[in-house]
């Protein structure tokens, strides 16, 4: 369920999509609404959260005040989405836990890595991972581990996509996908 940010003063309904001060969210499997919104130029799409938050529903002038209160620098020309992500990043600095993980060459399988996570996820939580090329995924506190993340336990092994050289592991609440902690590493695979 992506969030979308458009006209910062718009409140209303467009079909089944409810907008609050220029922000809306649609279900991850609502392909028609996603296709419709993706075709609109000038709006930002965010796949990090899967429903609107209290921040999303606030008017822009109130968000600017919240930013100043938190000591988050406002960048001239930034839209509502940018301001919200800056606030969420500030919140993450305080609340996002750290995960220690290591990627090492697999003992026997060429092209595979073995990832070890220090510590347990805890009751009601699970670890999930995602890989990327050059820049490790960097979700913030409260972002969602959705269907693009793969559940894992420590240690686990896999063969990464040929171009992927970074891995991020998150700890998330199983029932909601709410991310509580993250850690990243370079992917090391067995050469031969």
C-alpha positions in Angstrom: 0.0 0.0 0.0 1.9 3.0 -1.2 1.4 6.6 0.1 1.1 9.4 -2.4 1.7 13.1 -1.9 0.2 15.7 -4.2 -1.5 19.1 -3.9 -0.7 19.9 -0.2 -4.1 21.7 0.3 -6.3 19.1 -1.3 -8.9 17.3 0.9 -11.4 15.0 -0.7 -12.2 11.8 -2.5 -11.1 10.6 -5.9 -13.1 7.4 -6.4 -12.2 5.1 -3.5 -9.1 7.2 -2.6 -9.4 9.6 0.4 -7.0 12.5 0.4 -5.9 14.4 3.5 -4.0 17.7 3.0 -2.5 16.3 -0.2 -1.7 12.8 1.1 -3.4 9.4 0.4 -2.6 5.7 0.7 -4.0 2.8 -1.3 -3.9 -1.0 -0.7 -0.8 -2.8 -2.0 -3.0 -5.0 -4.2 -5.2 -2.3 -5.6 -3.5 -2.3 -9.0 -6.1 0.0 -10.6 -5.7 2.8 -8.0 -1.9 2.4 -8.1 -1.9 2.6 -11.9 -4.1 5.6 -11.9 -2.1 7.5 -9.3 1.3 6.5 -10.8 0.1 8.1 -14.1 -0.4 11.5 -12.5 2.6 13.8 -12.9 3.7 16.0 -10.0 2.9 13.6 -7.1 5.4 11.7 -5.0 5.0 8.0 -4.3 6.3 6.4 -1.1 6.4 2.6 -0.6 8.0 2.8 2.8 4.8 3.1 4.8 1.5 1.3 4.0 -1.1 3.6 5.5 -1.3 7.2 6.3 0.3 8.4 9.6 -0.7 11.3 11.8 2.0 13.3 10.1 0.6 12.7 6.6 -2.7 14.1 7.6 -1.3 17.4 9.0 -1.4 20.6 6.9 1.9 21.7 5.6 2.2 24.8 7.9 1.8 22.5 11.0 4.4 20.1 9.6 6.8 23.0 9.2 6.2 23.9 12.9 6.8 20.3 13.9 10.0 20.3 11.9 11.3 23.4 13.7 10.3 22.0 17.1 12.3 18.8 16.4 15.2 20.8 15.1 14.8 19.4 11.6 16.1 21.9 9.0 13.7 22.8 6.3 15.0 22.9 2.8 13.5 25.6 0.6 11.4 24.0 -2.2 10.9 20.7 -0.4 7.4 19.2 -0.8 5.3 17.7 2.0 6.7 14.2 1.3 10.3 15.4 1.8 9.4 17.2 5.1 7.6 14.2 6.4 10.6 11.9 5.6 13.0 14.4 7.3 10.8 14.3 10.4 10.6 10.5 10.3 14.4 10.3 9.9 14.7 12.5 13.0 12.4 10.2 14.9 14.4 7.2 13.7 17.6 8.7 15.1 16.1 8.3 18.5 14.0 5.2 18.3 15.3 2.9 15.5 17.3 0.1 17.0 20.6 -1.2 15.6 21.1 -4.8 14.3 24.5 -6.3 14.0 24.9 -8.6 11.0 27.7 -10.1 9.0 27.8 -11.5 5.5 30.5 -14.1 4.9 31.3 -16.4 2.0 29.3 -19.6 2.2 31.3 -22.6 3.2 30.7 -24.7 0.1 28.3 -23.2 -2.4 29.8 -20.9 -5.0 28.0 -17.5 -5.3 26.3 -17.9 -2.0 26.6 -15.9 1.2 25.8 -16.8 4.8 24.4 -14.0 6.9 24.6 -14.1 10.7 22.5 -11.8 12.9 23.5 -11.1 16.5 20.6 -11.5 19.0 17.1 -12.8 18.8 14.2 -10.9 17.2 12.0 -11.3 20.3 8.5 -12.4 20.9 6.1 -11.2 18.2 8.9 -9.9 16.0 10.8 -11.4 13.1 13.9 -10.6 11.0 13.5 -9.7 7.3 16.1 -8.9 4.7 16.4 -7.1 1.3 19.3 -6.7 -1.0 20.3 -3.9 -3.4 23.0 -2.7 -5.7 25.5 -0.2 -4.3 23.2 1.4 -1.6 21.8 -0.7 1.2 18.1 -0.2 1.8 17.6 2.2 4.7 14.1 2.1 6.0 13.2 4.3 8.9 11.5 3.5 12.3 7.9 2.7 11.6 8.3 1.9 7.9 6.9 -1.4 6.9 8.5 -4.7 6.0 6.1 -5.6 3.2 6.1 -8.3 0.5 9.4 -6.9 -0.9 11.2 -8.2 2.2 12.1 -11.8 2.9 11.7 -13.3 6.3 14.8 -14.9 7.7 16.4 -16.5 10.8 20.0 -16.5 11.8 22.1 -17.8 10.2 20.7 -18.0 6.7 22.3 -18.5 3.3 21.2 -17.4 -0.2 22.6 -16.6 -3.6 22.1 -12.9 -4.2 21.1 -11.4 -7.5 24.3 -11.0 -9.6 24.4 -7.2 -9.3 23.4 -6.9 -5.6 26.2 -6.2 -3.2 24.4 -4.8 -0.2 22.1 -6.3 2.4 19.8 -4.8 5.0 18.2 -6.8 7.8 15.3 -5.3 9.8 13.5 -6.4 12.9 9.7 -5.9 12.5 6.5 -6.7 14.3 5.1 -9.8 12.6 1.4 -8.6 12.9 2.0 -5.2 11.3 5.4 -5.2 9.6 6.3 -2.1 11.7 10.1 -1.8 11.6 11.8 -1.4 14.9 15.5 -1.9 14.1 17.9 -2.3 11.1 21.4 -3.2 10.1 23.3 -3.4 6.9 26.4 -5.0 5.5 28.3 -5.7 2.2 27.4 -9.0 0.7 30.3 -11.5 0.6 30.0 -14.6 -1.6 32.0 -17.7 -2.1 34.1 -17.2 -5.3 35.2 -20.8 -6.1 
